[in-house]
C-alpha cells in the first residue's frame, strides 16, 4: 500500500482550474479567490509532488508531462465527486417517495393508477423500483414496500393491500385449440406445477417465459391462453383487452402487503401516498378479491 500523503483538496481544485483554463488569473476568477492565492496553492502542490506542474506560455501557463498526468487523475476524480453531489441533490427533493414493488404488480396494478396518485398528490415524484431485495424500510432509503409477504420488521407497519390469484386469460374470441402460455417457474413450482398439469395439461404449450410481463404481452397479442397473476392482468381485463376464462379454475396466490414506517415518516407525503394506495385497493376490492375463483 502506498504511503504517499494526499495533497490538500483545495490545492487540487486550484490546480484543476488552472490546468483546464490555462491561466492562473482565469482560475482565480472562477474560484472567486486572488491570483496570488492560486499561485501559492500550486506552488505548495508542486513542492509536495516534487515536480513542476506548469510552465509559462505567453500570458498563460501550460502543463508539464507530470502536470498532464496529474490533471488526468484529478479531472476524473472531481467529475466523479460532482456527479455524486448532483445525485445527492436529486434526493433532496421533498416530493420524492421511494416505493419498491414486485414487477408484475408494479406493471399491472400500480402503473395504471399512477395518474390518479399524482392528481391526489401534485408534489409527488415517485421512485418506483422492482428490486425486491430492497425491502428494508428506511435502511435502504425505501419509504413504502409492496410485497407478497409481510416484512415483519421492528417499527414497520404491515397492512394487507390486495389479494392475487393465478388466472387464465385470453383475447376475446380466441379460437378454439389455442395453445398455453405460462411461466417457467410456475411449471417447476411444487404448488403451481401440479395445478397447471391437472387443469391445463391437455393444451399444447405455445411458449414458456421467464418474465411475467412478456407472458402478458404474448396474451395481448393473441398467442394463446395465458396463466398470469390477476394483478398483472388487471388493466388489460378492465379495458376488455383480455377476458378471464371463467369456466377455468384459478389458483389463489395469497395476500399482497403494503408496508411503511410505523412512526412518523421522514416526510408527511410518504404516509399520504401509503394511505392513497390503500384507498385505491379498497376501491377495487370487489374485483381484486376474486370471489368467482
C-alpha positions as CSV (number, residue, x, y, z in Angstrom):
1,X,0.0,0.0,0.0
2,X,1.3,3.4,-0.9
3,X,2.2,5.8,1.9
4,X,2.0,8.9,-0.4
5,X,0.4,11.8,1.5
6,X,-2.6,13.1,-0.3
7,X,-2.4,16.9,-1.1
8,X,-4.9,19.3,0.2
9,X,-8.2,19.2,-1.7
10,X,-8.0,23.0,-2.1
11,X,-4.7,22.7,-3.9
12,X,-6.1,20.1,-6.3
13,X,-9.2,22.3,-7.1
14,X,-6.9,25.3,-7.8
15,X,-4.6,23.0,-9.9
16,X,-7.5,21.6,-11.9
17,X,-9.0,25.0,-12.7
18,X,-5.6,26.4,-13.8
19,X,-4.9,23.3,-16.0
20,X,-8.3,23.4,-17.6
21,X,-8.3,27.2,-18.2
22,X,-4.6,27.6,-19.0
23,X,-4.3,30.6,-16.7
24,X,-3.9,31.3,-13.0
25,X,-5.9,34.6,-13.3
26,X,-8.8,32.9,-15.0
27,X,-8.7,30.1,-12.5
28,X,-8.8,32.7,-9.7
29,X,-11.8,34.4,-11.3
30,X,-13.7,31.0,-11.5
31,X,-12.9,30.1,-7.9
32,X,-13.5,33.7,-6.6
33,X,-10.0,34.0,-5.0
34,X,-7.0,36.1,-5.8
35,X,-4.5,35.1,-8.4
36,X,-1.8,35.0,-5.8
37,X,-3.8,32.5,-3.8
38,X,-4.0,30.2,-6.8
39,X,-0.3,30.7,-7.5
40,X,0.5,29.9,-3.8
41,X,-1.7,26.7,-3.9
42,X,0.0,25.4,-7.0
43,X,3.5,26.2,-5.6
44,X,2.7,24.2,-2.5
45,X,1.3,21.3,-4.6
46,X,4.5,21.3,-6.7
47,X,6.6,21.2,-3.6
48,X,4.6,18.3,-2.3
49,X,4.8,16.2,-5.5
50,X,8.4,17.2,-6.1
51,X,8.0,18.3,-9.7
52,X,6.9,21.3,-11.6
53,X,3.4,21.0,-12.9
54,X,3.2,24.2,-15.1
55,X,5.5,26.2,-17.3
56,X,4.9,29.7,-18.5
57,X,3.5,30.1,-22.0
58,X,2.8,33.7,-23.2
59,X,0.4,35.3,-20.8
60,X,-0.8,31.9,-19.5
61,X,0.5,28.5,-18.5
62,X,0.7,25.0,-19.9
63,X,1.1,21.7,-18.2
64,X,4.3,19.8,-17.9
65,X,4.3,16.0,-18.5
66,X,3.9,15.5,-14.8
67,X,1.1,18.1,-14.7
68,X,-0.7,16.3,-17.6
69,X,-0.6,13.0,-15.7
70,X,-2.0,14.6,-12.6
71,X,-4.7,16.5,-14.4
72,X,-6.0,13.3,-15.9
73,X,-6.5,11.8,-12.5
74,X,-7.7,14.9,-10.7
75,X,-10.1,15.8,-13.5
76,X,-11.7,12.4,-13.5
77,X,-11.9,12.4,-9.7
78,X,-13.5,15.8,-9.4
79,X,-16.0,14.9,-12.1
80,X,-17.0,11.8,-10.1
81,X,-17.4,14.0,-7.0
82,X,-19.6,16.5,-8.9
83,X,-21.8,13.7,-10.2
84,X,-22.1,12.3,-6.7
85,X,-23.1,15.7,-5.4
86,X,-25.7,16.1,-8.2
87,X,-27.2,12.7,-7.3
88,X,-27.4,13.7,-3.7
89,X,-29.1,17.0,-4.7
90,X,-31.7,15.0,-6.6
91,X,-32.6,13.1,-3.5
92,X,-33.2,16.3,-1.5
93,X,-36.4,16.9,-3.4
94,X,-39.2,16.7,-0.8
95,X,-41.6,15.3,-3.4
96,X,-39.6,12.1,-3.8
97,X,-41.2,8.9,-2.3
98,X,-39.4,5.6,-3.0
99,X,-41.6,2.6,-3.4
100,X,-40.5,-1.0,-4.1
101,X,-42.9,-3.4,-5.6
102,X,-42.8,-6.8,-7.5
103,X,-42.6,-6.1,-11.2
104,X,-46.0,-7.8,-12.1
105,X,-47.8,-5.7,-9.5
106,X,-46.0,-2.5,-10.4
107,X,-46.8,-3.1,-14.1
108,X,-50.3,-4.4,-13.9
109,X,-51.8,-2.6,-10.8
110,X,-49.6,0.3,-9.7
111,X,-48.7,1.9,-13.0
112,X,-52.3,2.2,-14.3
113,X,-53.1,4.1,-11.1
114,X,-50.1,6.4,-11.2
115,X,-52.0,9.3,-12.8
116,X,-54.6,9.1,-10.1
117,X,-51.9,9.1,-7.5
118,X,-50.2,12.1,-9.0
119,X,-53.5,14.0,-9.2
120,X,-54.1,13.4,-5.5
121,X,-50.5,14.5,-4.7
122,X,-49.3,17.1,-7.2
123,X,-45.9,17.5,-5.4
124,X,-45.2,13.8,-5.7
125,X,-42.3,12.4,-7.7
126,X,-42.3,8.6,-7.1
127,X,-39.2,6.5,-7.4
128,X,-40.6,3.1,-8.3
129,X,-38.3,0.1,-8.1
130,X,-38.9,-3.5,-8.8
131,X,-35.8,-4.6,-6.8
132,X,-37.4,-6.9,-4.3
133,X,-34.2,-7.2,-2.4
134,X,-34.5,-3.6,-1.3
135,X,-37.3,-4.2,1.3
136,X,-35.9,-2.7,4.5
137,X,-37.9,0.3,5.3
138,X,-35.6,3.3,5.9
139,X,-32.4,1.2,5.9
140,X,-32.1,1.3,2.1
141,X,-34.0,4.5,1.6
142,X,-37.2,2.7,0.9
143,X,-40.3,4.6,2.0
144,X,-43.0,2.1,1.0
145,X,-42.8,-1.6,0.1
146,X,-45.4,-3.7,-1.6
147,X,-44.6,-7.4,-1.0
148,X,-46.2,-10.8,-1.2
149,X,-45.2,-11.5,2.5
150,X,-45.4,-9.0,5.4
151,X,-42.0,-7.6,6.2
152,X,-42.3,-8.1,10.0
153,X,-39.7,-5.6,10.8
154,X,-39.4,-3.7,14.1
155,X,-41.0,-0.3,13.7
156,X,-42.7,-1.1,10.4
157,X,-46.4,-1.2,9.8
158,X,-47.6,-4.0,7.6
159,X,-51.1,-3.8,6.1
160,X,-53.0,-6.2,3.7
161,X,-53.4,-4.4,0.4
162,X,-54.8,-6.8,-2.2
163,X,-55.3,-10.5,-2.9
164,X,-54.0,-12.2,-6.0
165,X,-54.6,-15.4,-8.0
166,X,-53.3,-17.2,-11.0
167,X,-56.0,-17.0,-13.6
168,X,-56.4,-18.0,-17.2
169,X,-56.8,-15.0,-19.6
170,X,-57.0,-14.7,-23.4
171,X,-58.0,-12.2,-26.0
172,X,-61.8,-12.0,-26.6
173,X,-62.9,-14.6,-29.1
174,X,-59.7,-16.5,-29.2
175,X,-60.0,-19.5,-31.5
176,X,-60.6,-23.0,-30.0
177,X,-57.4,-25.0,-29.9
178,X,-55.2,-22.2,-28.8
179,X,-52.1,-23.2,-27.0
180,X,-51.0,-22.4,-23.5
181,X,-48.7,-19.6,-22.4
182,X,-47.1,-19.9,-19.0
183,X,-44.1,-19.1,-16.8
184,X,-41.2,-21.5,-16.5
185,X,-41.1,-21.1,-12.7
186,X,-44.8,-22.0,-12.5
187,X,-44.2,-25.2,-14.3
188,X,-41.5,-26.2,-11.9
189,X,-43.3,-25.0,-8.7
190,X,-44.3,-27.7,-6.3
191,X,-47.7,-25.9,-5.8
192,X,-48.4,-24.3,-9.2
193,X,-47.0,-27.1,-11.4
194,X,-49.5,-29.8,-10.4
195,X,-52.4,-27.3,-10.8
196,X,-51.3,-26.5,-14.3
197,X,-50.9,-30.1,-15.2
198,X,-54.3,-31.1,-13.7
199,X,-56.3,-28.4,-15.4
200,X,-54.3,-27.4,-18.5
201,X,-52.2,-30.4,-19.3
202,X,-54.4,-31.1,-22.4
203,X,-53.2,-27.9,-24.1
204,X,-50.1,-27.7,-26.2
205,X,-47.6,-25.2,-24.8
206,X,-47.2,-22.4,-27.2
207,X,-44.5,-20.5,-25.3
208,X,-42.8,-20.5,-21.9
209,X,-41.4,-17.3,-20.4
210,X,-39.2,-16.3,-17.5
211,X,-40.7,-12.8,-17.3
212,X,-44.4,-12.4,-16.4
213,X,-44.6,-9.1,-18.4
214,X,-43.6,-10.9,-21.5
215,X,-46.2,-13.6,-20.8
216,X,-48.9,-10.9,-20.6
217,X,-47.6,-9.3,-23.8
218,X,-48.0,-12.6,-25.6
219,X,-51.5,-13.0,-24.3
220,X,-52.4,-9.5,-25.6
221,X,-51.0,-10.5,-29.0
222,X,-53.5,-13.4,-29.1
223,X,-50.9,-16.1,-29.0
224,X,-52.8,-18.3,-26.6
225,X,-54.3,-18.8,-23.2
226,X,-52.0,-17.3,-20.5
227,X,-51.8,-18.3,-16.9
228,X,-51.0,-15.0,-15.2
229,X,-51.2,-13.1,-11.9
230,X,-54.6,-11.4,-11.8
231,X,-52.9,-8.2,-10.6
232,X,-50.6,-8.2,-13.6
233,X,-53.6,-8.6,-16.0
234,X,-55.7,-6.1,-14.0
235,X,-55.7,-3.2,-16.5
236,X,-56.0,-5.4,-19.6
237,X,-59.0,-7.1,-18.0
238,X,-60.6,-3.8,-17.0
239,X,-60.2,-2.4,-20.6
240,X,-61.5,-5.6,-22.2
241,X,-58.3,-6.3,-24.0
242,X,-58.3,-9.7,-22.2
243,X,-61.1,-11.7,-20.7
244,X,-61.0,-14.0,-17.7
245,X,-61.9,-17.5,-18.8
246,X,-64.4,-18.0,-16.1
247,X,-65.0,-21.7,-16.8
248,X,-61.4,-22.3,-15.8
249,X,-60.4,-22.6,-12.2
250,X,-58.0,-20.1,-10.7
251,X,-55.3,-20.7,-8.0
252,X,-55.2,-18.2,-5.1
253,X,-51.8,-16.7,-4.7
254,X,-52.5,-15.1,-1.3
255,X,-52.4,-11.6,0.1
256,X,-50.2,-8.7,-1.1
257,X,-49.0,-6.4,1.7
258,X,-48.0,-2.8,1.9
259,X,-45.6,-1.5,4.5
260,X,-44.1,1.8,5.7
261,X,-42.6,3.1,8.9
262,X,-44.9,2.7,11.9
263,X,-44.0,6.1,13.4
264,X,-43.7,9.5,11.7
265,X,-42.2,9.0,8.2
266,X,-39.3,11.2,7.0
267,X,-41.9,13.2,5.1
268,X,-45.7,13.6,5.6
269,X,-46.1,12.8,1.9
270,X,-44.9,9.2,2.5
271,X,-47.9,8.4,4.7
272,X,-50.3,10.3,2.4
273,X,-49.2,8.1,-0.5
274,X,-49.4,5.0,1.7
275,X,-53.0,5.9,2.6
276,X,-53.9,6.7,-1.0
277,X,-52.7,3.3,-2.2
278,X,-54.8,1.6,0.5
279,X,-57.8,3.6,-0.7
280,X,-57.2,2.6,-4.3
281,X,-57.1,-1.0,-3.3
282,X,-60.2,-0.8,-1.3
283,X,-62.0,0.9,-4.2
284,X,-61.3,-2.0,-6.4
285,X,-61.7,-4.6,-3.7
286,X,-64.6,-6.4,-5.4
287,X,-62.6,-7.1,-8.5
288,X,-59.4,-7.9,-6.6
289,X,-60.8,-10.4,-4.2
290,X,-61.6,-12.9,-6.9
291,X,-64.9,-14.1,-5.4
292,X,-65.5,-16.0,-8.6
293,X,-62.4,-18.2,-8.2
